[in-house]
Amino acid sequence: MSEERLKIVAGNWKMHKTYREGRELALDIVERLTTTQTMVILCPPFIHLKSISTIINDITHLELGAQNCHFAEQGAYTGEVSASMLRSVGCTWVILGHSERREYFGEDEALLAKKVDAALTHGLRPIFCCGEPLEVREAAQHIEWVQRQLEGALFHLEADEFARLVIAYEPIWAIGTGKTATPQQAQEMHAAIRQMVADKYGAQVAHKLSILYGGSVKPNNAKELFAQPDVDGGLIGGASLRAEDFVTIVKSF
């Protein structure tokens, strides 16, 4: 099991950047991003997907992701976008289960399980987000909390399906707050997640699983976070909106 895990830095732009601004940011990232062995994934709002797909087309280690998808193939779901639609504009990844989707739109594990299934059916690789709020962390229940999230949304999958996933651990108390889990806290949870996966799917699947850290990752803390043995990269929010900061984070490996 010496095979190296995929190192990944994904940028979640959330609800930022007009069409022109998004093109400028993508072009700036491409210009600054010299050859890298790290997989870089840009996850802009839906309006940018086709444009950015064209910009990054055929650039090695640079791929396109969406921030969400619906579980249905098509239908009367005003305002929603299906996994097959995302594939049709060049997406290969999709973020699912972000804490903001859970908080503002009521997404729970049962719904997320259906979204994960839809994404996998249409050839998208999910970046599945999990993480605890501050009160759960303070009560020392964070590992149990995250285990319930994984069991409820992911553990119905077969091993070969699960192997196409990436997990992003994002402590809710560190998202957009400026607070960051210490490298030791991140490592503890990532190691616990890997053990949960090993218990369910075996050591080989767990070893190959890339687990990203998200939660106020910045150029000045990325190197120490990424140095942890079970931290395989980051899901980057605010710092992904500045090309220089984002590329610095990518180069932190």
Helices and strands as residue ranges (DSSP letters): E 8-12, H 19-32, E 39-43, G 46-48, H 49-56, E 62-66, H 83-88, E 93-96, H 99-105, H 109-121, E 125-130, H 134-138, H 142-153, H 159-162, E 166-169, G 172-174, H 183-201, H 203-208, E 211-213, H 222-226, E 233-236, G 238-241, H 243-250
